[in-house]
Amino acid sequence: MAVRDELPPILNALLHIYVTAELNEEIFWILEAKVQVGKKKTGRYGMDL
């Protein structure tokens, strides 16, 4: 199977996560916890993950 055949299902899943508020909030909460572990909360207002 070519890579281009794998891309549409991945994009559909990402779109579903983006437009579903509950999933979006949960996924970004998990990502923020993983990415920012042990780091200071610095940056500019509105520049969230």
N, C-alpha and C positions, 0 to 999 in steps of 0.2 A: 504494500500500500504506500502510495506517495505521501509526502508531507502535506501537500495541498489538500488531500482527502481527509486529513486529520484535523485541519484547522477549523472548518465550519462548526463542528460540535463543541470545540473549545471556546470559540467566540460566542456561540449561543449560550453556553454555561456562564461565561463572564457577563454577558448581557443580562441574563436572568438574575444573577447575584446583584448587579448594579441597580436594576429597577425594582427589586424586592427589598423594601426598607429593612425588614427584620434580618434578612441574610446579609445585606450590606453592612449594617451596624455590627453584627456579630463578627463577620470576617475581618473588618477593619479594626475591631477591638483586639482580636487575636493577633493580627499583624503588628499593631502598635505595641502590644505587650512583648512580642518577640524581637522587634527591631530596636526598641528603645530601652531594653533591659540594660541597666548599669550606666545609662547615659543621662546627662543633665537635660532638663527641659529648657532648651534654648531655641532661638529662632524668632521669626517674625509672626505677628498676629495674622491668622488666616492661613498660615503655611503648615497645615496639618498633613498627616499621611494621606 
